[in-house]
């Protein structure tokens, strides 16, 4: 029996789509790994900052806020940008893009008492940024989908995809799954899934980003520290469960795989962070990496393929998947149901895969 929707990918994109599409028909979600959210979704230093990203991403951010609030996944964090004297131009761009409030060094130091007065020449901040409880968000969508009868299968990699008269057949090691519409939410693997389905890939690039967890600098209580970006996102640091996450914010192209950090890149990023503070990094508690996957124009891709109308792209979330997921999945459901999106025609077009054809 042919179902309605097959979703490939059990990260935040696939799970949020499963929750929305379960209102429209039967859903089968196929995740290759043993756990949901294993790759990029499970390795995210997620922050909700509405102005972060290009205009279509910002539109999705703004439209996602009410869901995040209602779901209880946000907690106060704040955002600070720091810059050396020679980074003035990049700093000014960050201040303008995110509507930050400039502050004196003394004001910045009061928030983050390890800042180095010899290197921090500029600082800006605002309170309108929140941590996202990624596990709560993922599990909330999964519970919603399952409550409406969605089948969510792990250890179910797609090993064959066939177009049929009634839709699609997706072969996994445990058997065959049929559906009218195939939703490609496979993260770093989206182009490979498209090729397997006989659909032209769109040119997505997975980019590695590394992360280290270090002890609280100087033994400070980090609960009220903001997330800190170096100007131009040359590095960032974020409190996490009493410790500090530090990333070099690199974007190194990679093939889809279970990513791991490059020790040299991580060391360079930690050095950029150390330059701006007075407490040295003496040890790492842990480190990891994830793949942030972007379309050629760095904007999410949401919509039916221009040449294959039963194949739906939900891809290219990059570093914005968590904060955009409520609105991105709602747009996906609207397009599949033939409904008018609240985002407006211009934004729908800016997110459509038709822009690449």
N, C-alpha and C positions, 0 to 999 in steps of 0.2 A: 504494500500500500504506500502510495506517495504522500509524504507529509507536505507541509507548507514551506518551512524555512530550515535550511542547514547553515549553521554558522561555523566557520573554521577559525579557531582561535579562542582561547579561554582567558585572555587578559581583560583589562578594563573595557576595551572596545567591544569585544565579543560578549562579555557578561552583561554590560549595559544594554546592548542590542537585544540580547535574549530576553531581558526583562520587558523591554518595550514591545518587541514583536510577539511575545506570548499573549498579549492582548488581542492580536490579530489572527492567530492560528497556531498550529502545532510547530514546536521548535525543537531541533536537535542541535546541540553545540558539541563540537569535537575539539578536544584539546590534546595535543601530542604528549605533553609531559604528565607526570604523576600528580601534579598539583595545579590548581588554577593560579593565574597571576605569577607564573614561575619566572618569566624573563623580565622585560622592562617594567611591567606593572609591579612586580614584587621587589624591585630594586630602586624605586623612585624616592627621592628626597622631596616629596610632593608639597607644593605651596600653592595656595589659591591667591593669585594677584591678578585682578581683573585686567589691568593694562599691559600684561606681559604677553607679547606676541604681535604678529601682523594683524591688520584690521579684521579679517575673517575669524581669526583665533580669538581676538578680543570680543567679538560679537558672541561667540560661543561661550566664552568665559562669563560674560555678563548674564547671558540667558541661563547659565547653570547655577547661579548663586542661590536662588530660592530653594532648589532641590538640596544643595549642600547644607544649607541652614536647617531645612526641615529634617534631613537625615541625621543631623547631629554630628557631622564629620569634621566640622571646623573648630579650631581653637586658636586664640590670639597668638600672633607671633610678631608681626611687624617686619619691616624691610629697611635695611641700611645699605648705602653704597659708599665705598671708600675709594679715594684716588690719591696718587702721588701728584706732585706739582706738574710733572710732564704728561699727565693723563687728563688734563683739563678738558680737552675737546670731547673725549669719550665720556667723561663725567657729566658734562653739560647735556649731552645727548640722553644719557640715562635719566637725569633729573627731569628733562622735558617729557620723555616718553612715558615715565611712570608717575608724573606729577608729584615728585618728592619735595620735601621741605628742607632747604639747606640749613645747616646747623654749624655752630662753632665746634672746635676740637673739644672744648671742655664739655659741651652738651653731649657729644658723641661718646666721650670717655666715661661720662656718668652712666650711659647705657651699657657700654662694653669696656670695662675697666682695664683691659690689657692692650688697648690701642697705643701705638708708638708715636709720640709727638714729633719724632724726627723724620718720619716718613709719611704720615697721614696729613696731606695738605688740604683735602676737601672731604666733606662728609654731608650726606643728606639722608633723610629718613621719612617714612610715614607708617602709620599704624594699620593701614588698610591692606593687610596681608595676613593670611591665616594658614596654619598647618592643616593638612588634610590627613585624616586617619584612613590610610589607604586600605587596610584590611577591613575596616568597618564598611567602607564604600563598596569594595569588591563583594563582600559577603552579603551586603544588603541587596545588591542587584541579583546575586545568585539565589537568595531566598525568594525574592519576588518572582523570578522566572520559574523556579521549581513549584511555587505555590499555584501557578497557573498551568502546571503540567509539563513544563519544558524538561527535556532530557539533557542532562549535562554530563558528558562522558570524558573522563581523563584516560590517559594511555591509549588514545585513539587518533594516531596520526593519519592524515590522508595519504594513501599510497597510490591512489588512482582516482581520477575524476572523469566522468563521461557525461556528455550532453545527451539527453534522451528526448523523446517526443513530449513528455510531460514535465520535463525539468532537468534534474541532475541526479546522478548516482555517484556517491562518494564511497570508495572502498577503504576500509581500515583493516588492521590485522584481525579484528574481532567480527568483521562482517560488513555488509553493504547498507548504506543509508540513502534514502531517496527524499527529494524535496523539489518544490516548484522553483524556489529562488535560492541561489547560493550567495551567502554573505561572506566576503573575504575580509576577515579581521585578524589576519595571521601575523601582524606585527612585522618583524624583520623579514619574514618569509612571504610577504604578500605577492611579490612579483613571481616567486616560484610557484605559488598556488595558482596564480593566473595562467602561467605557462602550462601547468599540468591540466588546466581546464580548457586549453586551446584559446585563451584570451591573451591579447597582446599586453605585455608588461608596460608599466608607465614610467619606469626608471627611478624607483625608490632606492635610497641609499641608507643603509644602517650605519650609524656613527657611534663609535664606542665612547662611553663616558665612565671614568673611574671615580672611586670614592674610598676615603679612609675614615675610620672612626678612631678618634684619639681621646685620651682622658681629658677631663675638664681642665682647661688652661689655668694654671695657678691654683687649682682646687676650688675655683669659683662656682657659685650656684648659677647655672646657665638658664634656669627656667624662664627668666624674663628677658634674655638676650634676643635681639632680632636675628633674622636671617641676614647674612652679610654677603654682599657681592663686591668683588673688585671691579673697578670701572671697565665697561665694555664686556662684562662677564668673563674676566680673565681667570677668576677662581671664585669659589663661594664656600661659605661655612654656615652650618645650621645646627642648633642644639637638638639633641636626640637622646632622650632617656638618661639625662645626666652627663652625657658625653657630647663631643662635638664632631659632626660630620664635616669633612673638608674635601673638596673636589677641585681638580685642576680645570674643570669645565672644558675638557678637550673634546674635539669632534673629529676623531680619526676614522676614516672609512673602513668598514670591515665586512666580511662575508657573514651571512646569518649563522650564528653559532652560540653556544653557551659561553658568554663573554667572561674574560678575566682581565684584571688591570695590568697595565704595563708599568713595571716598577720605576723605570726612568721618568715616564710621564707623570706618575704620581709624585715622585720626589720633586720634580720641577714645580708642580702645583703647590705642594706643601711649602716650598721655598717662597713662592709668591705670597702665600698666606703669612708665613713667618716674618716676612719683610715688614708687614704692617702691624705687628704685635710685639709685645715685650717678652712673651713667654715662649720659649723654644718648644718644638715638638721632640719629645724624648723617646716616644714609642708609639706604635700603632696597635690598637686593640684588634682591629680587623680591617680588611679591605676587600673590595669587589668591583665589578664593572657591569654595565648594562648597555644595550644597544638602543639608541633613540633613532627612529627611522623617519626620514623626511622625503617628501616628494621633491621634484626638481625646484619648485618655487617656494618650498618650506611652508606650504599651507596644507591643511588636512584635505583629504580626498573622500568625499561622501556622495555617493550616487550610483546609479546604474551605469554600467559600461556603455559607451556610445555605440559599440558594434555588437554587443551581446546583452540584450535587455533583461535577461534573467540572471545576470551576474552583477552583484552589487559590491562596490568598493566601500570599505570603512577602514581607512588606512592613513598612514603618514602622520600619526599623532605627535611624533617627535617628543619633545619634553612637556607636552601640554595635555596628554591623555587623561590624567586624573581630573584636572580642573575643568576640562571641556566635556567630559563624558555624559553628564545629564542632557545637555543640549544637543550634542553630536548624535546620541542615540535617539533622541526625540526627532531630530531631523531625519535620520534614517527611517524611522517608522512612518513619519509623514510622507516621505517620498515613496516608500513601498506601498503605503495605503492610498496614495493619490490625493493626499490632503495638502492644503496650503500651509507652508511653514510660517511661524511667527517671525522668522529671521528676515523675511523679505526676499524678493526675487534676486536682487543684486548679490546678496550674500550667498544665496543658494547657488547661483551661477559661479561665484568665486570659489566655491568648494566642490563643484561638480567635476568629475573626471573628463567631461566633454571638453574642458579647457585644454587638454593635451592632444586632442585628435584633430 
